[in-house]
Amino acid sequence: MKRIFLLLALAAQAAGASLQAHAQVLTEKQISQDLARDIAIAAIEQCRKDGYQVTVAVVDKAGQERAVLRDDGAGPSTVNTSRRKAYTAVAFKRSTSETARLIAADMVSANLKDVSDVLILGGGVPVLAGNQIIGAIGVSGAPGGDKDDACAMAAVAKFAGKLQ
């Protein structure tokens, strides 16, 4: 009985030491409020130049809203749609257009569309600092996902120098 108790005590001690060895503080990059706002403004400006009234949502790496701007004349459904596009881009770590292509090519992946808040329409683009995703942008309201994509990508490209 003592032997079993001793073995259990040693196993518990080893497990505790293993957990302590893995305990650490993480340092992660995150999109700032100012950058989220600036990217949203840049997307609105690009879409205006192209003749579209859109809503832009920018989320952080956890999919939480950091900025939402609805341009004059943008439809009421564009607020939720832009947020869901941004969420989808950050959740799957790729543009929503890429995710749509993946789903079209792989029937198993088609189930991704059933995940809560996921929207598989063009216009969602990750925001990267180096190779780390720090958030995502979603644009909704242009006449087609490809046009939403163009506004989102132009806005992210405008700040590429600050995203290191």
C-alpha positions as CSV (number, residue, x, y, z in Angstrom):
1,M,0.0,0.0,0.0
2,K,2.9,2.4,0.9
3,R,4.5,1.6,-2.5
4,I,1.3,2.5,-4.4
5,F,1.0,5.7,-2.4
6,L,4.6,6.6,-3.1
7,L,4.2,5.9,-6.9
8,L,1.0,8.1,-6.9
9,A,2.8,10.9,-5.1
10,L,5.8,10.8,-7.5
11,A,3.4,10.8,-10.5
12,A,1.5,13.8,-9.1
13,Q,4.8,15.6,-8.4
14,A,6.0,14.9,-12.0
15,A,2.7,16.1,-13.4
16,G,2.9,19.3,-11.4
17,A,6.5,20.0,-12.5
18,S,5.4,19.4,-16.1
19,L,2.6,21.9,-15.8
20,Q,4.9,24.5,-14.2
21,A,7.4,24.0,-17.0
22,H,4.6,25.0,-19.5
23,A,3.3,27.9,-17.6
24,Q,4.4,31.1,-19.3
25,V,3.3,34.6,-20.2
26,L,2.4,35.0,-23.9
27,T,3.3,38.1,-25.9
28,E,1.0,38.5,-28.9
29,K,0.5,41.3,-31.4
30,Q,-3.0,42.7,-31.6
31,I,-4.6,45.3,-33.8
32,S,-5.0,48.7,-32.1
33,Q,-8.1,50.7,-31.9
34,D,-6.5,53.5,-33.9
35,L,-5.2,51.1,-36.7
36,A,-8.6,49.4,-36.9
37,R,-10.3,52.8,-37.3
38,D,-7.8,53.9,-39.9
39,I,-8.1,50.7,-41.9
40,A,-11.9,51.1,-41.8
41,I,-11.7,54.7,-43.1
42,A,-9.4,53.7,-45.9
43,A,-11.8,50.9,-47.0
44,I,-14.7,53.4,-47.0
45,E,-12.6,55.9,-49.0
46,Q,-11.6,53.3,-51.6
47,C,-15.2,52.1,-52.0
48,R,-16.4,55.6,-52.4
49,K,-13.8,56.2,-55.2
50,D,-15.2,53.1,-56.8
51,G,-18.8,54.3,-56.4
52,Y,-20.0,52.1,-53.6
53,Q,-21.6,52.8,-50.3
54,V,-20.5,50.1,-47.8
55,T,-20.1,49.1,-44.2
56,V,-16.7,48.1,-42.9
57,A,-16.0,46.1,-39.8
58,V,-12.6,45.5,-38.3
59,V,-12.2,42.8,-35.7
60,D,-9.3,41.8,-33.5
61,K,-7.6,38.4,-33.6
62,A,-10.3,37.0,-31.3
63,G,-13.1,38.1,-33.7
64,Q,-14.2,41.0,-31.5
65,E,-15.2,44.3,-33.1
66,R,-12.7,47.1,-32.9
67,A,-14.2,49.4,-35.5
68,V,-17.5,49.5,-37.5
69,L,-18.2,52.3,-40.0
70,R,-21.4,52.4,-42.1
71,D,-21.2,54.9,-45.0
72,D,-24.1,57.1,-46.0
73,G,-26.4,55.0,-48.2
74,A,-25.1,51.6,-47.1
75,G,-27.9,49.0,-46.7
76,P,-29.0,48.0,-43.2
77,S,-27.9,44.4,-43.6
78,T,-24.3,45.4,-44.4
79,V,-23.5,46.1,-40.7
80,N,-24.0,42.4,-39.7
81,T,-22.6,41.1,-43.0
82,S,-19.4,43.1,-42.7
83,R,-18.8,41.9,-39.2
84,R,-19.4,38.3,-40.1
85,K,-17.0,38.5,-43.1
86,A,-14.3,39.9,-40.8
87,Y,-15.0,37.2,-38.2
88,T,-14.8,34.5,-40.9
89,A,-11.5,35.8,-42.2
90,V,-9.9,35.8,-38.7
91,A,-11.5,32.5,-37.7
92,F,-10.2,30.6,-40.7
93,K,-7.0,32.6,-41.1
94,R,-7.6,33.3,-44.8
95,S,-9.8,35.6,-46.9
96,T,-13.4,34.7,-47.2
97,S,-12.9,34.3,-51.0
98,E,-10.2,31.7,-50.4
99,T,-12.5,29.9,-47.9
100,A,-15.3,29.9,-50.5
101,R,-12.9,28.3,-53.1
102,L,-11.9,25.7,-50.5
103,I,-15.5,24.8,-49.8
104,A,-16.3,24.6,-53.5
105,A,-13.4,22.1,-54.0
106,D,-14.0,20.0,-50.9
107,M,-17.5,18.7,-49.8
108,V,-16.2,18.0,-46.3
109,S,-15.2,21.6,-45.9
110,A,-18.7,22.7,-46.9
111,N,-19.7,22.2,-43.3
112,L,-17.6,25.3,-42.4
113,K,-20.5,27.4,-43.5
114,D,-22.6,26.0,-40.6
115,V,-20.3,27.4,-37.9
116,S,-22.0,30.2,-36.0
117,D,-21.3,33.7,-37.4
118,V,-19.4,32.4,-40.4
119,L,-20.3,34.0,-43.7
120,I,-18.7,32.7,-46.9
121,L,-18.9,35.7,-49.2
122,G,-16.1,37.7,-50.6
123,G,-15.0,40.8,-48.7
124,G,-13.3,39.4,-45.6
125,V,-9.5,39.7,-45.4
126,P,-7.1,39.0,-42.6
127,V,-4.8,41.8,-41.3
128,L,-1.3,40.6,-40.7
129,A,1.7,42.0,-38.9
130,G,4.5,40.1,-40.5
131,N,3.2,36.6,-40.6
132,Q,0.9,36.9,-37.5
133,I,-2.8,37.6,-37.9
134,I,-3.7,40.6,-35.7
135,G,-7.3,41.0,-36.9
136,A,-9.4,41.1,-40.0
137,I,-11.5,43.5,-42.1
138,G,-14.9,42.8,-43.6
139,V,-16.5,45.0,-46.3
140,S,-20.1,44.7,-47.4
141,G,-22.3,46.6,-49.7
142,A,-20.5,46.8,-53.1
143,P,-22.2,45.0,-55.9
144,G,-20.3,41.7,-55.5
145,G,-17.9,40.1,-53.1
146,D,-15.0,40.7,-55.6
147,K,-15.6,44.5,-55.2
148,D,-15.8,44.2,-51.4
149,D,-12.5,42.3,-51.5
150,A,-10.9,45.0,-53.6
151,C,-11.8,47.7,-51.1
152,A,-10.6,45.5,-48.1
153,M,-7.3,44.6,-49.8
154,A,-6.6,48.2,-50.8
155,A,-7.2,49.4,-47.2
156,V,-4.9,46.7,-45.7
157,A,-2.3,47.5,-48.4
158,K,-2.3,51.1,-47.5
159,F,-1.0,50.3,-44.0
160,A,1.4,47.5,-45.0
161,G,4.4,49.5,-43.9
162,K,3.0,49.9,-40.4
163,L,2.2,46.2,-40.1
164,Q,5.6,44.8,-39.3
